[in-house]
Amino acid sequence: MKTSMRALALFLLFTLALCAQSIAQTPSATPVPTNTAEFLATLSGGQGTAPSDLLPSPIFLAMFCATDADCPTGQLCCYPCGIDGCTKTCTKPLRGRCPLYP
């Protein structure tokens, strides 16, 4: 009885493998651009040009500071290394004040 169950299971597995191969489809080939203009046309998918008056991220502009007013909202002007001579940078406060450095 065990032999017939094994043979039936093997037969079903073999049949499933054949069916899966016959059902599988190859993806349709997409045309390959032949020149630069066609390639660039495929990249333009709804993207516009950026306005020339855009500024960089405000975090980048306010990376170095002299006072807390130079930093974005929610950040303080702190020494990043705890040593005199370091340039102050905008930092997220820790418990409402600049982080302590050893």
C-alpha positions in Angstrom: 0.0 0.0 0.0 2.8 2.4 0.8 4.5 1.8 -2.6 1.3 2.7 -4.4 0.9 5.9 -2.4 4.5 6.8 -3.2 4.0 6.1 -6.9 0.8 8.1 -6.9 2.5 11.1 -5.2 5.5 10.9 -7.6 3.1 10.7 -10.6 1.2 13.8 -9.3 4.4 15.7 -8.7 5.6 14.9 -12.3 2.3 15.9 -13.8 2.3 19.2 -11.9 5.8 20.0 -13.1 4.7 19.3 -16.7 1.6 21.5 -16.3 3.6 24.3 -14.8 6.1 24.3 -17.7 3.3 24.4 -20.3 1.5 27.3 -18.4 4.5 29.4 -18.0 4.7 32.3 -20.4 7.7 34.3 -21.5 7.5 38.0 -21.0 6.9 40.1 -24.1 10.0 41.9 -25.4 10.0 45.6 -25.1 11.6 47.6 -27.9 15.1 48.7 -27.2 15.9 52.4 -28.0 18.3 52.7 -30.9 19.5 56.2 -30.4 19.9 58.8 -27.7 16.7 60.7 -28.4 14.6 57.5 -28.1 16.4 56.6 -24.9 15.8 60.1 -23.4 12.1 59.9 -24.4 11.7 56.8 -22.3 13.1 58.6 -19.2 10.9 61.7 -19.4 7.8 59.8 -18.1 5.9 62.8 -16.8 8.9 64.6 -15.2 9.1 68.3 -15.6 12.1 70.6 -15.3 12.9 72.0 -11.9 12.5 75.8 -11.4 15.8 77.7 -11.3 14.9 79.6 -8.1 14.8 76.5 -5.9 17.1 76.6 -2.8 18.9 73.7 -1.2 17.5 72.1 1.9 17.2 74.5 4.8 19.1 72.0 7.0 22.1 72.4 4.7 21.8 76.2 4.8 21.6 76.2 8.6 24.2 73.6 9.3 26.6 76.1 10.8 25.1 78.7 13.1 26.0 81.5 15.5 22.7 81.6 17.5 19.6 79.5 17.9 17.7 81.8 15.5 20.0 80.6 12.7 18.7 77.0 13.1 15.5 75.4 11.8 12.5 75.1 14.2 13.2 72.4 16.8 17.0 72.7 16.7 19.5 74.5 18.9 22.9 76.0 18.0 25.4 73.8 19.9 29.1 72.9 19.9 29.3 69.5 18.1 32.4 68.3 19.9 32.5 70.0 23.3 35.9 71.6 22.6 36.5 75.3 22.2 37.3 76.2 18.6 34.7 73.8 17.1 32.2 75.4 14.7 28.7 75.5 16.2 26.1 73.5 14.3 22.4 73.1 14.5 21.6 70.0 16.6 18.4 68.4 17.8 18.0 69.1 21.5 18.3 66.4 24.1 15.9 67.0 27.0 15.4 70.6 25.8 19.1 71.6 25.7 22.3 71.0 23.8 23.7 67.5 24.3 26.6 67.2 26.8 29.9 66.0 25.4 32.6 64.5 27.6 
